Protein backbone atom coordinates (compact mmCIF):
# COMPACT_ATOMS: atom_id res chain seq x y z
CA UNK A 1 0.00 0.00 0.00
CA UNK A 2 1.48 3.41 -0.91
CA UNK A 3 2.67 5.43 2.08
CA UNK A 4 0.43 8.38 1.26
CA UNK A 5 -2.69 6.34 1.95
CA UNK A 6 -3.91 5.51 5.42
CA UNK A 7 -6.70 3.02 6.09
CA UNK A 8 -9.49 4.06 8.48
CA UNK A 9 -11.75 1.75 10.44
CA UNK A 10 -11.67 -2.04 10.79
CA UNK A 11 -10.13 -4.38 8.27
CA UNK A 12 -11.74 -4.35 4.84
CA UNK A 13 -13.67 -7.45 3.93
CA UNK A 14 -15.59 -7.67 7.20
CA UNK A 15 -19.36 -7.54 6.76
CA UNK A 16 -20.74 -3.99 6.76
CA UNK A 17 -17.31 -2.32 6.79
CA UNK A 18 -16.03 -0.18 3.96
CA UNK A 19 -12.45 1.01 4.02
CA UNK A 20 -11.89 4.69 3.24
CA UNK A 21 -8.64 6.30 2.21
CA UNK A 22 -7.11 9.64 3.02
CA UNK A 23 -4.54 11.44 0.91
CA UNK A 24 -2.42 13.69 3.16
CA UNK A 25 -1.14 15.70 0.18
CA UNK A 26 -4.53 17.12 -0.74
CA UNK A 27 -6.35 16.79 2.56
CA UNK A 28 -9.50 14.93 1.57
CA UNK A 29 -10.72 11.38 1.23
CA UNK A 30 -9.97 9.56 -2.01
CA UNK A 31 -11.09 6.13 -3.19
CA UNK A 32 -8.40 3.46 -3.58
CA UNK A 33 -6.78 3.19 -7.02
CA UNK A 34 -9.08 1.55 -9.54
CA UNK A 35 -12.19 2.08 -7.43
CA UNK A 36 -14.75 4.83 -7.19
CA UNK A 37 -17.02 6.02 -4.40
CA UNK A 38 -20.51 4.65 -4.22
CA UNK A 39 -23.23 5.92 -1.92
CA UNK A 40 -22.43 3.33 0.75
CA UNK A 41 -18.74 4.21 0.92
CA UNK A 42 -18.94 8.01 0.63
CA UNK A 43 -17.69 9.79 3.75
CA UNK A 44 -20.57 11.12 5.82
CA UNK A 45 -21.30 14.83 5.58
CA UNK A 46 -23.61 17.10 7.50
CA UNK A 47 -25.92 19.22 5.35
CA UNK A 48 -26.11 22.93 6.06
CA UNK A 49 -29.20 23.95 8.03
CA UNK A 50 -32.03 25.52 6.09
CA UNK A 51 -32.31 29.30 6.57
CA UNK A 52 -35.23 30.59 8.60
CA UNK A 53 -38.34 31.32 6.52
CA UNK A 54 -38.08 34.77 4.97
CA UNK A 55 -34.39 35.12 5.89
CA UNK A 56 -31.95 36.23 3.21
CA UNK A 57 -29.39 33.69 2.09
CA UNK A 58 -25.88 34.42 3.34
CA UNK A 59 -23.66 36.42 1.02
CA UNK A 60 -20.51 34.43 0.32
CA UNK A 61 -18.69 37.31 -1.36
CA UNK A 62 -19.15 41.04 -1.20
CA UNK A 63 -17.45 43.08 -3.91
CA UNK A 64 -17.44 46.87 -3.88
CA UNK A 65 -15.87 49.24 -6.38
CA UNK A 66 -14.78 52.71 -5.27
CA UNK A 67 -13.57 55.38 -7.69
CA UNK A 68 -10.85 57.68 -6.39
CA UNK A 69 -9.39 60.92 -7.79
CA UNK A 70 -6.93 60.84 -10.69
CA UNK A 71 -8.38 57.68 -12.25
CA UNK A 72 -7.77 55.20 -9.45
CA UNK A 73 -10.31 52.44 -8.77
CA UNK A 74 -10.33 50.23 -5.66
CA UNK A 75 -11.99 46.82 -5.94
CA UNK A 76 -12.66 45.47 -2.43
CA UNK A 77 -13.50 41.82 -1.90
CA UNK A 78 -14.70 40.35 1.37
CA UNK A 79 -15.65 36.75 2.02
CA UNK A 80 -15.02 33.66 -0.06
CA UNK A 81 -13.67 33.71 -3.60
CA UNK A 82 -14.19 30.25 -5.05
CA UNK A 83 -15.53 28.69 -8.24
CA UNK A 84 -19.03 29.96 -7.47
CA UNK A 85 -18.14 33.56 -6.60
CA UNK A 86 -15.01 34.14 -8.75
CA UNK A 87 -16.98 35.43 -11.78
CA UNK A 88 -18.32 38.39 -9.74
CA UNK A 89 -14.80 39.11 -8.54
CA UNK A 90 -13.45 38.92 -12.10
CA UNK A 91 -16.23 41.13 -13.50
CA UNK A 92 -15.42 43.90 -11.03
CA UNK A 93 -11.71 43.85 -11.94
CA UNK A 94 -12.38 43.70 -15.70
CA UNK A 95 -14.92 46.55 -15.50
CA UNK A 96 -12.39 48.74 -13.67
CA UNK A 97 -9.61 47.95 -16.17
CA UNK A 98 -11.79 48.31 -19.28
CA UNK A 99 -13.29 51.50 -17.86
CA UNK A 100 -10.00 53.28 -18.42
CA UNK A 101 -8.71 53.42 -14.83
CA UNK A 102 -5.07 54.49 -14.61
CA UNK A 103 -4.64 52.49 -11.38
CA UNK A 104 -6.60 49.46 -10.18
CA UNK A 105 -6.12 48.42 -6.55
CA UNK A 106 -7.59 45.05 -5.56
CA UNK A 107 -8.11 44.86 -1.78
CA UNK A 108 -8.07 41.24 -0.57
CA UNK A 109 -7.63 42.06 3.12
CA UNK A 110 -11.11 40.79 4.09
CA UNK A 111 -10.99 37.60 2.00
CA UNK A 112 -11.60 34.45 4.05
CA UNK A 113 -11.15 31.88 1.25
CA UNK A 114 -9.07 32.28 -1.90
CA UNK A 115 -9.47 29.32 -4.25
CA UNK A 116 -7.80 28.40 -7.51
CA UNK A 117 -10.52 30.13 -9.53
CA UNK A 118 -9.65 33.37 -7.74
CA UNK A 119 -5.95 32.88 -8.50
CA UNK A 120 -6.70 32.30 -12.18
CA UNK A 121 -8.99 35.35 -12.42
CA UNK A 122 -6.43 37.51 -10.64
CA UNK A 123 -3.68 36.42 -13.04
CA UNK A 124 -5.92 37.14 -16.06
CA UNK A 125 -6.86 40.56 -14.68
CA UNK A 126 -3.21 41.44 -14.08
CA UNK A 127 -2.36 40.45 -17.66
CA UNK A 128 -5.32 42.46 -18.97
CA UNK A 129 -4.23 45.50 -16.94
CA UNK A 130 -0.69 45.20 -18.31
CA UNK A 131 -2.01 45.06 -21.88
CA UNK A 132 -4.24 48.10 -21.24
CA UNK A 133 -1.40 50.08 -19.62
CA UNK A 134 -3.17 50.12 -16.25
CA UNK A 135 -1.16 49.91 -13.02
CA UNK A 136 -2.41 46.89 -11.06
CA UNK A 137 -1.74 46.54 -7.32
CA UNK A 138 -2.95 44.13 -4.65
CA UNK A 139 -3.61 44.81 -1.00
CA UNK A 140 -3.28 41.59 0.96
CA UNK A 141 -2.53 42.69 4.53
CA UNK A 142 -2.90 39.66 6.77
CA UNK A 143 -5.51 37.89 4.66
CA UNK A 144 -5.31 34.21 3.87
CA UNK A 145 -4.86 35.15 0.21
CA UNK A 146 -1.25 36.06 0.99
CA UNK A 147 -0.20 32.44 1.46
CA UNK A 148 -2.08 31.31 -1.65
CA UNK A 149 -0.35 34.00 -3.74
CA UNK A 150 3.04 32.94 -2.36
CA UNK A 151 2.42 29.26 -3.14
CA UNK A 152 1.14 30.02 -6.65
CA UNK A 153 4.13 32.25 -7.41
CA UNK A 154 1.96 35.30 -8.13
CA UNK A 155 3.35 37.12 -5.10
CA UNK A 156 6.65 37.45 -6.96
CA UNK A 157 4.99 38.74 -10.13
CA UNK A 158 2.42 41.20 -8.75
CA UNK A 159 2.78 44.45 -6.84
CA UNK A 160 1.63 43.60 -3.28
CA UNK A 161 0.98 46.34 -0.73
CA UNK A 162 0.00 46.17 2.96
CA UNK A 163 -2.75 48.84 2.87
CA UNK A 164 -5.03 50.57 0.38
CA UNK A 165 -3.50 53.94 1.28
CA UNK A 166 -0.04 52.60 0.48
CA UNK A 167 -1.27 51.17 -2.84
CA UNK A 168 -2.92 54.47 -3.82
CA UNK A 169 0.16 56.47 -2.83
CA UNK A 170 2.37 54.50 -5.19
N, C-alpha and C positions, 0 to 999 in steps of 0.2 A: 504494500500500500504506500503511495507517495507520502512523503513527510508532511506536505502541506495540508493533507486531509486528516481530520480527527473524527472518529466515530463517536456518536452520542447514544446513550441508552444501552439496553441489553444487547446481547449478541444477535445478529441478524439470523433469520431462519426460525426463530422461535415464534410460535403462533401469536398473531396480533401485534407483533413488533416490527416496525419499519426503521431501518437505520437511516439517519440523516447525516449529511456531511457538511463541514464548515471549511471554507477557504479563508485562511487568515490574511491573505494578500488583499482581498477585496472586501472582506468583512461581512459577507452574507452567506446564507446556506446555498449550496450547489448540489445537484444530484451527482451520483457517482458517474464516472466515464461510461458512455454507452447507454445510460439510462436517462429517463426524464421523470419529472414530477408527475404524479397523478393526485387526484383529490385526497386519497387516503394518506399519502406521504408528504403532502405540503406542510411546511411548518405552520403552526397555529398563529393566527393574527387576531387582534381585537379591533373590530370596526369602530370608527369614530362615532360618538354619540350624535343623534339627530339634533339639529338646532331647535330651540323652543319655537312654537308656532308664532309666525309673524316676525321672528328675529331675522336680522340681516345675516347673510353668510359672511364668515370672516374673510377679510381682505388679505390675501397672501403677499401681495406686493403693492406698495404705494409708490408711484412715480410722479414727481412734480418737476416742472420746468420753469425756471426763473430767468428772465432776461435782465441783464445788468448793463450799465453804461458802456459805451465804446465797443458794442458788438459781442459782448461775452454772454454766454448762456450756461446756466448751471442745471444739470440734470441730476436730481436727487432720487435715490432709490432706497426704500426701506422695506425690509421683510425678506421674503424668499425669492431668489431668481433661479428658476429651474425650467424644465422643458415646457411646463404649462404657462409660466409667466414671462419667460424670456422674450417672446415677441413684443410685448408691451414695452419692455426695457429697450429693445432694439429700435422700435418705432420712435421713441422719444429721442434717442441719440441721432438717428438718421434725420429726423425732422429738424433738429438743431443744426446739424451739419449742412443739410441741403437748403436750409433757410438763410444761408450766407453768414453765419456767425464767424467772427474772426477767432474766437476762443470758445471751446466747449470744455467745460469742467464736469466730470462725472463723479458725483459724491456717493461713495459706497460705504460710508461710515456706519450707516444703520442697517446694513445687510446682514441677515442672520443665516442665510444659506446661499451659496454661490456655486451652482452646478456647472457641468461641462457646457450646457447650452449658453449659459451666461458668458463663459470664457470665449466661446466661439463668436458670439455676437459682439463682444467687446473687441476682439481682434479684428473683425470685419469693420466695425465702426472706426477703429483707429486707422485702418488702411484707407477707408473712405475719406476720413478727415485729411490724411496725408495727401491723397489725390486732389482734394478740393482746396488745399493750401490752408486748412484750418488747424490751429494749434489745439491739441487734444491732451488734456491732463486728467489724472485720476486722483481722487481724495480717498484714501483707504483708512487712515487713522488706525484704530485698533480693531477694525472689523475682521471677521473671519475670512473675508475675501483676500486679505493680504497673503495668507499662507497658500491659498489656491493659486494666486498669481505668481508666487515664488516657485511653486512646484511646476506650473505650466511653462515657466520661462518668460512669461509676459512682463514680470516685474523688471527684468533687465532691458526690455524693449520699450516700455512705456514710461512716461513722465509721472511718477508717483509723488504726491504731496501729502503732508500730514493734515492740513486744514483747507477749507474752501478759501479763506482769506489769503493764505499762502499761494494757492493755485491762481487766484485772480491777480495777485500782485506780480506774479511772474517769477 
